[in-house]
Amino acid sequence: MCLIKAGVSMGLLLPKTPSSGHLERYTSEPENWHICCHRPLVAGSISYLPAWACCNLYTFGHAMDYKRKIMFPLRDKEACRTANLNTQDMAQWDFFPEKEPRIIVEKAVIITLVIIPYESVASYSLIVNGCARLKAFPKDDPTKACRLTAFLGYKAGMTHIVREVEKPGSKLHKKETCEAVTVVETPPMVIVGVVGYIKTAHGLRCLNTVWAQYLSEEVKRRFYKNWCKSKKKAFTKYSKKYETEDGKKDIQVQLDKIKKYCSVIHVLAHTQIRKMKGLKQKKAHLMEIQVNGGDIAKKVDYAYSLFEKQIPVDAVFQKDEMIDIIGVTKGKGYEGVVTRWGVTRLPRKTHRGLRKVACIGAWHPARVSFTVARAGQNGYHHRTEMNKKVYKLGKSGQESHSAITEFDRTEKDITPMGGFPHYGVVKEDYLLIKGCCVGTKKRVVTLRQSLLKQTSRVSMEEIKVKFIDTSSKFGHGRFQTTEEKAKFYGRLKA
């Protein structure tokens, strides 16, 4: 039996009648082991516990197996009998079968107050592979079918639409309104792997990763700093596993291990950046997407069935759905205190500048507080925008990709005349999202299903788009199509 040291009192299976702070020894086959009572031990005392019986400091009612790094609840006496515990000693312990075991984790503050957390530049830990990192996913519901919960897209630009409002009681009910919308191009993503995570007292821990057999060049470029100077050997040995029987068995063993121990399943998906003709970048953006719905075995089988397949955006989102957008804002560089924080300028006659903070603190404490507005980096921050409504979902090569509506039958594409400024032409699938979106043109944005259940009237409203503007976004556009412009000016002037 694997033994580890424990120098603090553990909260595992509290005895009814604890002794005076010392260890109580229980005999178990084939060797002796100790269980700590709920009082703290004497300073400097060290006890030895079996690895399976050692419980985390913040865990109550669980047993931790540090060899396999998994945790299982001790809910009743039957679980202790399975663990080969002494039946006579179990009579002294309290069990709570009517209550679910709880895990209480106390996390320390890890951000320093020397710098202002909300306005610090977006760190590289939040920007993984050039795209914003997802720190949360929607809550899983095992009763529903397996599905993906996020997607990647590229911001193309903005336009405006005219729609009819359906809101009884409002002054705009049954009337037309003009709203700004953002076009996000979303070419299909490719699934290339599956990752299994184990829930621990300190968060998720990755157990195993299984990759697909074939990886395209655009995603392999992501693993190299300089693709041209590299030997391009990434995943050459791993892909050969699928060609031999032993390799296939090894992959199946890894998948079975994920099914047995893991509780959270993610898939590895990358964008097809070669389809984005307006982008010079050749490296695909790679991210992990959580799989929700079904049990763990179904999730793993679902993820494995998607290997090397293209997933369109309509498999994740639907029209009139509320989604979240995670991205990195426009970078402004080093900005002064007036621009960065919006403080009031000093009077005109002020000596040595007026775009400053007059007093940055008292004599004592002899340091500048973190709450004082200071100059520094502005923009390029990691931000999450919640509850963005999808007005339209356009499919490449279909009528839905165009800007034709039920009330405007003019044949025109979603791309405005002259293309989107600093972007170009939208040729792949796209989403039409209400309002603005973080980041510059061509910047990758992460689209995620809403974390909360939507019940408001705005979220339940069915959107009827009557008109989509496709006039030129360079200056004041007058015409919706090239034919309309030629008809207005005539043959000689067009």
N, C-alpha and C positions, 0 to 999 in steps of 0.2 A: 504494500500500500504506500502510495506516495505521500510523504509528510512535508509540511511547510511550517515556517515559524509564524507565530501570531503573538504580538506584544501588546494588544489592546483588547478590551472586552468586546466580544461579538454578540449580536442580538439574535442568535439562532436558538430557537426552541427554549424559551425561558422556563427554568424550573419553578415549581410552585413555591417551594421553600428554599430560597437561595441561602447559601452559607455566607460567612462574613467576608465576602469579597474575594475568596480564594477559589481555585479551580476544584471542581468536583470530578472525581475520577469514576468513569464507568468502564466496565470490562466488556469488550466485544471480541468475537473471534475474528482473526487469530491473535490479536495483539491489543495492548492497552491504548486508549486514546482519551482526549480531554474535551469537555465542553465548557465554555466560559459562561458564568452566570451574568446577570444583567448589571451587576455593580462593577465599577472600574477596578482593574487590577492594581496591585502595588507597583510603584514605579520601578522599572528595570526588570520586572518578571517576564519570563518568556515561556510560552507553552507550545506544545507541538500538537497539531491537529491533522487528521487525515485530509487529503486534498479535497475529497468530495464533501467533507463535513465543514470545511472552512467557509464561512459566510462573509460577504463583503460588509464593510463597516456601515454602509447606508442601507443594507438589505435586511428586511424583517420577514421571517417566515419562508426563507428560501435556503437552499443548499447550493453552494458554488463548486463546480468541478473545474479546477484551474488547469488540469491536464488537458482537457478538451475545450476549456474556456466556455463552458455553457452553464446555465443556471436553471434549476428546476424547483418548483414550489413543494414544500412539505405541508400538504393541506390536511392530512388525516393520519391516523395511526397505521393504516395499510401501507402508506408510502414509506413509513419508517421501517416496517417489517420487510419491505422489498429491499431497503438499504441495509439489511442485516443488523438492525439495532436490537439491543436487549429489551425484551418485552416487559420485564419487571421494572426497569428504569423508566419506561415510557409512561408508567402510571403517574410519575412525578411531573410530567410536562403538560403544558397548556396547549390545546389545539383550537383553532378557530375555523371549523368547516363552513360556518355560515357566512364568513367574510372572505372576500378575495384578498390574497396577499398583496401588500403594497410595497413599492420600492420608493424610498425617500432619498433623493440625491441633493446634496447641498453643493452647488457649484460656486467656486470663488470668483470674484470679479477679476477678469483677465485683461480688461482694457485700462490703460493708464489715463489719469486725468491731466497729465502734463500736456497732451495734445487733445484737441476737441474731437471726440469720436465721430460725431455726425458729419463733420465737415472735413475730415481727413480724406486724402486722395484714395480712390478705390485700390485696395491692395491686390496683389497678384493671386492671393489665396481665394479671392472672390471672383477673379477673372481667370477662368480655367480654359486654356486653349483658345483664348480670344473671345469667348462668350461668357455671359454672366452665369455664375454658379447658382444652382437651386439649393436653398437651405431647408425647404419644406415641400411636402407633397400633400395632395388631398388625402383625407382619412380613408383607409381601406374598408371595403364592404365585401366580405366573402360570399354573400348571397348573390351578387351580380356576376355577370360574365367578365372574363379577363379583358383588360383594355389598357392602353397607354395613357399617361396623364400629362404629357408635355410635348412640345415641338419647338423647332428652331425655324426662324424666318429672317428675312433681310428687309430693312426699312427702305421703301422706294420713294415715298413722298406723300404729299397731302393734296386733297381736293375738297370739294363740297358737294353735298347732295340735297335734294328736296324730298321730304317724306310727309306722310299724313300721320298725325298724332292720334293715338287711341288711348285717351286718359279721361274717363268720365269724371265730371266735376271740375276739370281744368278749363281755363279760358281757351286753351289751344285744342280742345277736343274736337275732332273731325275737321281740323284745319291743317294747312300746310305750314311746315317750318323748314328753315335752311340750317344745316349743321355741317361742321367740319369733320372730315374723316381722314384716316391714314390708310395707305395701301401697303401691306406687308407681303412681299413675295415669299412663297413657301414651297419650294420644289420638294418632291418626295424624299424622305430620309431612308437610309439603308441600315438595317440591324446587323451588327457584326459580332455581338457577344452578349453574355449574360453574367451578372454578378450576384452572388448571394451574401447576405448580411445577417449577422447574429446580434440580437439585442442584448446588451450588457448594461450594467449599472452606470457605465460611463458613456453610453451612446452606442451607435452601431459599429460593429467590427466586421471587416470584410473577411469572409471565409475562403472563397474560391472565385475564380474567374475562368470562364470557358469562352474561347474565341471561335469564330467561324473559320471555314477552310480557306476561303478566298477573300482577300482584302484588296480593295482597289488602290491605285497609286495615289489618289488624292488624300486618302486617310493615312497611308504610310508616310506621306510627307510630313504629317503632324508629329511623327516620332523622331524627326531629324531636324537639326538646326540648319544644316546645309545639305539639301538633297543632291545637288550636283556633285559635290565632293565625296559623298558617302558611297558605300559599297552596295547599298540597297538590299541588305540581307535580312531586313526585319520580317519575322514570321515565316521564314523559309523552312526552318526546322519544325515549327509548330504545325504548319500546313501538311507536312508529311505524315503526321499522326493519323489523318483520315485515310491514308493509303494502305495502312497495315492493320491487321486484326488486333495486334497488341495495342496499337495507338487508339483504335476505336474503343477498346475495352477500358483504357485509361480515361478517355473522355467520358464514357458512360459512368465510370466510378465517381468522377468528379461531379457529374450531374446528380447521381444518387446521394452523394454527400450533401449537396445543396438542398435536396428535397428533405433529407432527414434532419438536419440541424438548423437550417436558416429559417428566418421568419419574415424577411424583407427581400424582395427580388427586384433588381434593376436590369434593364437592357442597355447595351452600348449601341448608340445610334450616331451616324454622321450624316452631314449634309452632302449633297451632290453639287459642289461648288463649280464644277466644270460647266454646268448648265447655266450659270450666271454669267452671261456674256459681258456684262458691264463691269464685272469685278476682275481686277488683275491678279488677285490672290489665287494660288493654286492649292493651298492647304485646306482640307475640309475641316469643319468645326465638329468636334466630337463631344458628346455629353452622355450622361446616364439618365435614363427615364424610368421612373418607378412603375411597376406593373400592379394594378389594383384589380380586385375581383377574383373569386375562386380561392381554393386552398393552395398550399405551397406547391404541391405536385402539379396541379393544373397550370399554375403560373410558370413553372420551369418548362413544362411541355409547350406552353403557348409561346414563350420566349424562344425556345429552341426551334419551333416550327417557323419562326420569322427570320431565321438566319439567311443572310444574303438576299432578302426580299425588300422591295421598296414599299414604304408605308406612306400613303398620301395624307394630306392634312385633314381631309374629311373623315378619316378613320379615328381622329382624336377630337375634333371640334365639329359643332353643328351651327347652323344659322340661328340667330337670336340667343346665343349662349353668352353668359358672362364669364370672361377669362381674366387672368392676371398677366401682366407684361413685366418681365425683368430684364433690365439692360443697364448700360453704362451711359451716363449723360455726356453731353458735349463738353470737351475740355476747354477751359478758358485760360489756363496757365496761372501765373502768379498775379494776383489781383490785390488792390489796396483794400483798406478796411471799409471804405464807403461803398464800393461795388460789392465786396464780399458779404458784408453784414448789413448794409443799409443804414449805417449810423448817420446822424445829422452832421452836416459840414459846419466847421467853425466860422465865426464872422470874417468878413473880408479883410479887416485890418490885422488879422492874427499873424504873429511873427513865425517864420520858418514853416509855412504851410498851413493849409486849413482842412485838407482831406485826411484828418487824423482823429484819434481819440485823445481828448485833452488830458484826462487823468487815467492812468492805467492801474491805479491801486494805491493803498495807503503805505506808509513807511514800514509798518509792521502789520501783518507778517511780511518779511523782507523777500518777497517773491511775487511774481505776477500770477494771478489766479487764472485758472483755465476758462473761467466764464467771461474774461475780458476779450472783446473783439480785437483780433489782430489780423494783419495782412498775411497772405499765404496762398496755397493752391486753391483754385476755384474751378469747379467742374470736374469731369471725368470721375463721377461718383457712381457707386453701385446703388441703383434704386429699383423699387418695386411699385408698380402702379396696379391697383386692384380694381376689379369690377369694370372691365372694358367690354362693351357689348359688340358682338359680331353682327354687322349689318348685312354682309353678303359673303358668300364663299364661292370664288370663281375657279372653275376647272379648266386646265389647259386643253385647247382643241375643241371645246364645247361652247355652246351659246352662252352659258353662264359666265364664260371668261370675258365676254364683251360688256359694254356699258348699256346694252339695250334693256329697257324695262317694259313693263306692261303698258305704261302710259307714254313712253318715248320709244318709238320703233325705229329711230334713226340708227342705221348700221354704223357703229363706231366701237373701237376697242377701249379698254380701260385706260390705256396709256394716253395722256393728253397730247395735243399737237406739239411736235417738237421734242417729245419725250419728257420724262420727269427731270427737272434740273439736277445736275450732278449725279444722275443715276442712269437714265436711259429708258429702254423699253422693257415692259413687263411681259414675259412670254410664258412663264410657268404658273402654277396655281397661286392664288393669292387670297388674302383675307382683307375685307373692308371693315375697319374697326373705328368705332366712334371716338372722336377727339384726337388729341395729339399722342405722340409716342416718344419715349426717351431715345437719345442718341442722334447721330448724324445719319445722312443718307449712306446706304451701303453697309451700315453697321448691323451686326447680327443681334437679334433680340430673341429672348426665350419666352415662349408662350406656354402658359400653364393653366390647367383647369382650376376653377375657383376652389379655395380651401373651405369655404363655408357654403351651406345650403342656401340657395337664393329663393326668397319668398316675396320680395318687394314687387310693386306694380311695374317698376321700370324693367326689372329683370324678366318678368313674365309677359311683357308687351310684345306683340308680333309686329315686326317692322315691315312697312310697305314703302319701299323706295320708288319714287316716281321719276326722279331725274338724277343723273350723275353727270357732273360737269367735266368735260374733256377739252376745254379751251386751253390755250397755251399758258403755261405757268411762268414764262419769261415776259414780264410786263403785264399789261391789261389785255387779256385775250378777248377777242370779239366773236370768234367762230368756233363751232364745235367740231367740224370736220374740214378736210381739205376741199371737198366738193362744195361745201357751203361758202368757203372763201372764194373759190374760183367762180362760182355763180354770182357772187356779189360784185367782184371786180371786173368780171368779163374775161374773154380769152386773152387779150393783149396785156392786161395788167396783172394777171394771176401769176 
